[in-house]
């Protein structure tokens, strides 16, 4: 039982007996057979609101080889080595919420460290001394499935630890308090997006974000720009969602869905969080109070996720396009969407966070993307006609639409205009010059010229070829360095000169891997039978939740392949 206005003592005493090679949790015996002895424990505690600004702290003490501690999904300690008499204390005030709060502990030691143990307390509302009991803890002796750190995790198959005696280790005031923080990296606040090696990106938003994983273009653009850096992306978009998590409650309230979303993001341990909201809100209420409330909720979400130590990128909603009757044109909402886009930009500026503007000057930006992708068919800016090609209904983009939106997304995120890669081949002076593409090993022959090329990054756009000097070339052939043919492109001739395009298929390979990875990860975090695995029917088939963890190695394998394919490679281009 948790008492109001008292120091809540949640003592987990893991005493290891050398003679019996068992791990004892004060009551009950946990048999251990591996060289590394381990136990996983969880409990949910009900905490009232903080009083008089008193901080809430979690203290970890004992003697163990490695201890990881989580509070409401946020990792406080990772494989912390505990030494007797030197407890570690964390300030979790920013993580506490009224009502249920989750505490999870993973502890291990080696046979050479017998005996050993760990204790954990929650100090709430600042009362000195320790009181209460450890009743309510659940334990598991083998590695639990994905999401075990989160408050609402299904523990009905876990064993009860029982009631534990509380301990008094003296005053906690002398113990150094710290906050868990990711190792510092170069910040990108108030500047264009910067990707760092080992970045783990979480993308949040509504329909536009969720549907993007089906086509893979936005993530592929990010992967391509990452180049040799390893960057992983998790798409947590949810169709119809808002910054209030209106769609995420499933059978619970939006408030519950919001809590679950925040815990999921914390458990992902992101280094960069992308927030893209405002479109669904605009179609519900465009009045000034609603727009201002949207800004307040954005600030709250930012504050709740700051505990991860991640950087942020705010992305405005994009305008909606047109639809032909009898479908009502979604473009009628654009005036309202603009108010939310402005509010998001203002909040980002206030918080000194970078933002990508997908709303302003949309026709020009989308026209630039179209003209880079199909330079032989220049776009005249007619969005009504383009809407039929790029969307299903003026609102939901198809593959062609997402490809163009991804290029605009990359331009606005990195604050740079994407320019086409080009090769100028001059047979008169026998030179090959590249822009946005490297050139090497040029060989001029009587019937053709061949050379090796490599783009500065994996491009979705084709490389333009300009032939000068009246060379006798009619076709372009792209091959691997071993001679395997990849793709050919006709070169248009006009007198003694010609122009052409050659497309490197590497981008499509990258995109297909991204789509496959997204599909597997979607099944991992939103399984079709989620009601049986985690929700109100978990008592029927909840044990099958262990299978969800089996997706992780498959996702990791695809991440490795994505990293390999996002590296630009040398190809041989032969102009015959």
Secondary structure as UniProt FT lines:
FT   TURN            4..5
FT   STRAND          15..17
FT   TURN            18..21
FT   STRAND          22..24
FT   STRAND          29..31
FT   STRAND          36..47
FT   TURN            52..53
FT   STRAND          57..71
FT   TURN            72..73
FT   STRAND          74..83
FT   TURN            84..85
FT   STRAND          88..91
FT   TURN            93..95
FT   STRAND          99..110
FT   HELIX           111..113
FT   STRAND          117..123
FT   TURN            125..126
FT   TURN            135..136
FT   STRAND          138..140
FT   TURN            146..149
FT   TURN            151..152
FT   TURN            156..157
FT   STRAND          159..160
FT   TURN            173..174
FT   STRAND          177..178
FT   TURN            189..190
FT   TURN            197..198
FT   STRAND          199..205
FT   HELIX           207..215
FT   HELIX           217..226
FT   TURN            227..228
FT   STRAND          231..235
FT   TURN            239..240
FT   TURN            243..244
FT   TURN            246..251
FT   HELIX           254..268
FT   STRAND          272..276
FT   HELIX           279..282
FT   TURN            283..284
FT   HELIX           288..305
FT   HELIX           306..308
FT   STRAND          311..315
FT   TURN            325..326
FT   HELIX           330..333
FT   HELIX           334..350
FT   TURN            351..352
FT   STRAND          354..356
FT   TURN            360..361
FT   HELIX           362..373
FT   TURN            375..376
FT   HELIX           383..390
FT   HELIX           399..414
FT   STRAND          422..426
FT   TURN            427..430
FT   STRAND          431..435
FT   STRAND          437..444
FT   STRAND          449..455
FT   STRAND          463..468
FT   STRAND          475..479
FT   TURN            481..482
FT   STRAND          485..494
FT   TURN            495..496
FT   STRAND          497..502
FT   HELIX           506..525
FT   TURN            528..529
FT   HELIX           530..533
FT   TURN            536..537
FT   HELIX           538..541
FT   HELIX           542..549
FT   HELIX           550..565
FT   STRAND          571..575
//
